[in-house]
Amino acid sequence: MKRLGTLITTAIVLYAGAMNWMVYERQRSVSSLDRYRAGVTTFLGNELHREQWMGIYRNHKRVGYTGYTIEKMFPVEGVEIQTTMESRMDIDLFGKPQTLDINGSLVLDETMRPLTLYMDVSGSTGSFITISGKREGEHFGVEVRRGNLRLLRVELPLIELHLGNGLVPNLPVSGYKVGDVFEVPCFDPLFMGRAVARVEVLSREVKEVDGVQAEVLILETRFRDITARSWVTPGGELIRQEFGPPLDDLLLRRETRKRSTQRP
């Protein structure tokens, strides 16, 4: 039963592409971490809250959406960064059509290290799994449950973490420059281990965005066997994301929150 539960868990995460936990290793140089934190600060700018909503299309047919918010909070002591993510996608799960809903939240301290994590993955028959995490001394404990049954528990090093909203890592960062390359160690929920995503800023081009010509940066991300090419504004906003095989029938496109959350 536990093995079946673990297989269901990994299949859900694989098909949904719900979450990538992007982490910078503590052994990396201070300048690299400072650059990442500075990029997040620049992304937020003078705003305490930013959000991003994308429609998901398969073969030009709308099959769902994904969206996230990132917000800087000021508790009694220090600073916290809170990210929320929600996604809905029509998929074939074990040969049967299914609508998958994913809702998650992640709270970080000012150094981008996690304090708490919660994610619920559900379908038309109810909740499939829940993923929760909390800081435990110098570790971050993560549990995967199905109802009252614990399927999996791991302890992660207390290192920088990001709750992603796609199949490949998308950093909430602005200030990219052509030629920038990011080697991003990622926690992969499919294998409950780490893999490296390589993000390269290929070019600055003029593309048609919402009916007008606009300048965007073209980013290429490679993660395991998946390649994605993204259009990102100089301010860090994702406009469009295309995937290579085996996901070349998928396309993510920027939309308003109202448009995104409408049923396909």
C-alpha positions in Angstrom: 0.0 0.0 0.0 2.8 2.4 0.9 4.6 1.6 -2.4 1.4 2.3 -4.4 0.9 5.5 -2.5 4.4 6.6 -3.3 3.9 5.8 -7.0 0.6 7.8 -7.0 2.4 10.7 -5.4 5.3 10.8 -7.9 2.9 10.4 -10.8 0.8 13.3 -9.7 3.8 15.5 -9.3 5.2 14.5 -12.7 2.0 15.0 -14.7 0.9 18.2 -12.9 4.3 19.9 -13.0 3.1 21.5 -9.8 6.2 22.3 -8.0 9.9 22.8 -8.3 11.7 23.6 -5.1 14.6 25.6 -6.3 17.6 25.8 -3.9 21.0 27.4 -3.9 23.5 25.3 -2.1 25.2 26.8 0.9 28.6 25.9 -0.5 28.1 28.3 -3.4 29.8 31.6 -3.2 28.4 34.5 -1.1 28.4 36.7 -4.2 26.1 34.2 -6.0 23.6 34.1 -3.2 23.8 37.9 -2.9 23.0 38.2 -6.6 20.0 35.9 -6.3 18.6 37.8 -3.3 19.3 41.1 -5.0 17.4 39.8 -8.1 14.4 38.9 -5.9 14.5 42.4 -4.3 14.7 44.0 -7.7 11.8 41.9 -8.9 9.7 43.1 -6.0 10.9 46.7 -6.4 8.9 49.2 -4.4 6.0 46.8 -4.3 5.4 44.4 -1.4 3.3 42.1 -3.6 3.6 40.7 -7.1 1.7 38.0 -9.0 1.9 36.1 -12.2 -0.9 34.1 -14.0 -0.4 31.8 -17.0 -2.9 29.9 -19.1 -1.9 26.4 -20.0 -2.5 25.2 -23.5 -2.1 21.8 -25.2 -2.2 21.7 -29.0 -3.8 25.2 -28.9 -6.6 24.1 -26.6 -6.8 25.7 -23.2 -6.4 22.9 -20.5 -5.8 24.9 -17.3 -3.8 27.6 -15.6 -1.1 28.2 -13.1 -0.5 31.3 -11.0 1.6 32.5 -8.0 2.0 35.5 -5.7 5.1 36.6 -3.9 4.7 39.0 -1.0 7.1 40.6 1.5 5.7 40.5 5.1 6.8 42.2 8.3 6.1 40.1 11.4 7.0 41.2 14.9 10.7 40.5 14.2 12.5 40.4 10.9 11.2 40.0 7.4 9.3 37.1 5.8 8.6 36.3 2.1 5.4 34.4 1.4 4.7 32.7 -1.9 1.4 31.1 -2.8 0.7 29.0 -5.9 -2.4 27.5 -7.4 -2.8 25.5 -10.5 -5.5 23.6 -12.4 -4.9 21.3 -15.3 -6.8 18.6 -17.3 -4.7 15.5 -17.6 -4.9 11.8 -18.3 -4.0 10.0 -15.1 -3.6 6.2 -15.5 -5.6 6.4 -18.7 -8.5 8.3 -17.2 -9.3 12.0 -17.7 -8.8 14.0 -14.5 -8.8 17.6 -13.4 -6.0 18.3 -11.0 -6.1 21.2 -8.6 -2.9 22.2 -6.7 -2.7 24.8 -4.0 0.4 25.6 -2.1 2.1 28.2 0.2 5.7 28.7 1.3 7.0 31.1 3.9 10.7 32.0 3.8 12.9 34.1 6.1 14.8 37.1 4.8 17.7 34.8 3.7 15.3 32.8 1.5 15.4 29.8 3.8 12.1 28.0 4.4 10.0 28.4 7.6 6.8 26.5 6.5 5.4 24.7 3.4 2.0 23.4 2.6 0.6 21.9 -0.6 -2.6 20.1 -1.4 -3.1 18.1 -4.6 -6.7 17.2 -5.3 -9.0 16.0 -8.1 -12.7 15.4 -8.7 -12.7 12.6 -6.1 -11.1 14.7 -3.4 -7.6 15.2 -2.0 -4.9 12.9 -3.4 -2.0 14.0 -1.3 -0.8 16.8 1.0 2.8 17.9 1.3 3.8 19.8 4.4 7.1 21.1 5.7 8.5 23.0 8.7 11.8 24.1 10.1 13.3 21.7 12.6 16.5 23.1 14.0 19.0 23.0 11.2 16.9 20.9 8.9 13.6 21.3 7.0 11.3 18.3 7.5 9.0 17.4 4.6 6.1 14.9 4.8 3.9 13.5 2.1 0.5 12.2 3.3 -2.6 10.6 1.8 -5.3 11.2 4.4 -3.9 9.8 7.6 -1.3 7.6 5.9 2.2 9.0 5.8 3.7 8.0 2.4 7.1 9.7 2.7 9.2 11.8 5.0 12.6 13.5 4.2 14.8 15.9 6.0 16.4 18.6 3.8 19.3 20.8 4.7 18.2 24.3 5.7 19.0 26.0 2.4 17.4 28.5 0.1 14.1 27.3 -1.3 11.5 28.5 -3.9 8.0 27.3 -4.7 7.9 27.2 -8.5 4.9 27.3 -10.7 5.9 25.2 -13.7 7.7 22.2 -15.1 11.1 23.9 -15.0 12.5 26.4 -12.5 11.4 30.0 -13.0 13.1 32.4 -10.6 11.3 35.5 -9.4 14.2 37.6 -10.5 14.8 40.7 -12.6 17.9 42.3 -13.8 18.9 39.5 -16.2 21.6 40.3 -18.8 22.3 38.5 -22.1 24.9 35.9 -21.5 23.9 35.3 -17.8 24.0 31.6 -16.9 22.5 30.2 -13.7 23.4 26.7 -12.5 20.5 26.1 -10.1 20.6 23.0 -7.8 16.9 21.9 -7.5 15.1 19.5 -5.2 13.2 17.3 -7.5 10.0 15.9 -5.9 9.8 13.1 -8.4 13.1 11.5 -7.2 13.1 13.2 -3.8 16.7 14.3 -4.6 18.6 17.0 -6.3 19.2 17.9 -10.0 20.7 20.9 -11.6 18.7 23.2 -13.9 20.8 25.3 -16.3 19.2 28.7 -17.0 20.8 30.8 -19.8 19.8 34.2 -21.0 20.2 33.8 -24.8 19.2 37.1 -26.3 17.2 40.3 -26.1 14.6 40.4 -28.9 11.5 42.4 -30.0 8.4 40.2 -29.9 4.7 40.8 -30.3 3.1 40.9 -26.8 -0.6 41.7 -26.4 -0.7 43.1 -29.9 2.2 45.5 -29.6 5.9 45.1 -30.2 7.9 44.8 -26.9 11.4 44.0 -25.9 11.9 40.7 -24.0 14.7 38.5 -22.9 14.8 34.9 -24.2 15.7 32.4 -21.5 16.5 28.7 -22.0 16.1 26.3 -19.1 17.3 22.7 -19.1 16.2 20.5 -16.3 16.7 16.7 -16.4 15.3 15.8 -19.9 13.1 18.9 -20.2 14.0 22.0 -22.1 12.0 25.2 -22.0 12.3 28.6 -23.7 10.8 31.6 -22.0 10.0 35.2 -22.9 10.7 37.4 -19.8 10.4 41.1 -19.5 13.4 43.1 -18.2 11.3 43.4 -15.0 11.2 39.7 -14.6 7.6 39.0 -15.7 7.1 35.7 -17.6 5.2 36.3 -20.8 5.4 33.0 -22.7 6.9 29.5 -22.1 7.4 26.8 -24.7 8.7 23.3 -24.1 10.8 20.8 -26.0 10.0 17.1 -26.4 8.3 15.3 -24.8 6.2 18.3 -23.7 6.3 20.2 -27.0 2.5 20.1 -27.2 2.3 22.4 -24.1 2.4 26.2 -24.1 2.1 28.7 -21.2 0.9 32.2 -21.9 0.4 35.2 -19.7 -3.2 36.1 -18.8 -5.1 38.1 -16.2 -6.1 36.4 -13.0 -9.8 36.6 -14.0 -9.1 35.0 -17.4 -6.8 32.4 -16.1 -9.1 31.0 -13.3 -12.1 30.6 -15.6 -12.8 27.0 -16.4 -11.3 25.9 -19.8 
